[in-house]
Amino acid sequence: VQLEESGGGLVQAGGSLRLTCTDRTRTYAVAVGWFRQVPGKEREFVSGINYIGDTTIYSDSVKGRFIISRDDAKNTVNLQMNSLKPEDTAVYYCASRENVLIDQTEDWYTDWGQGTQVTVYS
């Protein structure tokens, strides 16, 4: 399975970025999660969406600022990141699993992308 993240970049604090996770392999919807990692720290759950898009979960640190959504016609899952803070700076990864549920545990996911860098400066 090939997952590809895009949309990362450099943005000023308070600004917005939209990350996209594209599944290059499957033609059907699966559970997708977004994680992030800062050098020297463990990978952290950010948000997830189930395969039909009616259940979404967020970490407390991004709740109210980030919005996850899916576009099954394009086989993508988007993460709209608003009101960005310097502490949101990290490499962002999308992950997937063929399951009807959604989970925030890193080990639950079976497929991972290569990551995209997000840098927020003050």
Summary of the structure (lengths in Angstrom):
residues: 122
radius of gyration: 13.2
end to end distance: 37.0
largest distance: 40.2
contacts: 363
relative contact order: 0.32
helix: 5%
strand: 48%
